[in-house]
Amino acid sequence: MDKTPRPINVHDFYHAHIYFDEKTLNEAVELCSIVASKFDVSVGRVHQKCVGPHPMWSCQISFTASHFQSLIPWLDENRKELSVLVHGLTGNDLRDHTDYAYWLGESQPLNLKIFGG
């Protein structure tokens, strides 16, 4: 039984972080490019280094609850083997990355020490 929390739409604002490595870089770049053209959301830089609490290279997508119902199922269907962290934005970074963290694909251990956790 899968115990990885699936994304639920209970917040006003969200981030989705697409995780990748050297082998899946092109796949991630293509996915982020399609998201940027298909959805009215903000797609950040493709980081080829670990940033913040993220244990892998990543790209951040910022979106609102109104985008959730179309973006999240699409991401899940098109992410292939990439893991995607989806979390609410409440102003409490530690809770956002723990209590309000949801996954598409395999969950990854986050570096919560940067939040004092």
N, C-alpha and C positions, 0 to 999 in steps of 0.2 A: 504494500500500500504506500502511495506517495504521500510523504508528510511535508513536502515543500509547500509553503503557503502560496496559493494562487492569487493574482491581483484581484482586488475588489475595489469598486468605485465608491469610496466613503470620504474622500478629501476634496478640497477645492482645487488644489494644485499638486502636480506630480513631477518627478523626474523618472526617466527610464535610462538606464546605463547599459549599453550594449558592450559585452565583454568579448575580447578576441586576443589572439597572439600573432606571432610572425606567420604561422601557417594559414590563419583565417583573416588576415588583414584585408585582403582584396574583397572578400565576402562581406566584411563589416563595412568597408568604405562604400560598397555598392548598396548595401541595405540602408545606411545612413543617407545616402544620396537620394534614394527612392522615397524615404520618409520625408525628406526636406521638400521634394517636389509634389508629393501626393497629399500631404497633410499640412494644415496651417499651424505648424508648431515650430519651435526654435530648436535647431540641431546645432550642437556645439562642435568644437574641434575633435578630430580623431587623434587621441593621445596615444603615442607609441611609448608610453611609460606609465607607471602606476601613479595615480593622482588621488589625493585625499585618502579615503578609507578603501579605495578600490584595489583589489589584489592582482588585477590584470590590466592590460591596456583597455581603454574604454572610450566611448563617445556618449555624451549626455544629450538627451532629448527632454526639453521642458514643455509641459502641456497642462491643460486644465481638465477639470471633470467633464466638460462638454466634449472633449476629444476622446475620452477614455473608451467609450463603447465602440468606436470605429478603429482607433489606433491599436489598442491592446490585442484584440483578436487578430488583426492583420499582422502585427509584430509576431505573435505566437505562430501563426501559420507560415510566415516568411523568414523566420530567423534561422532556419535549418538547424544546425547543431550549436549555434551560439547561445550562451546564457545571457539573460537580460534581467537585471535588477530593476524593479519598479517600486518606488516608495513615495509616500505622501510627503508634502512639504508643510510642516506645521509651525516651523520656527524652533523646534527642538531637534537638533541634528542627531543626537544619540537615539532618541525614540523613532525618528524618521527612518533610521538605518537598522533598527531592531524591531520594535513593535509594529511599525508600519511598512516593513520591508516584505515584498512579495517577489516571486520568481517565475520567469518563463525559462524552462530548461533547468539545468542543475544549479543549485545554490552554491555560492562561493563564500568562503570565510572572509569577512571584512575586517579591516584594521580599525577597530573601534577605539584604540588607545588615543587617537587624535581628538576624540570627543571627551576624553577623561574617563572612558568606560573600560 
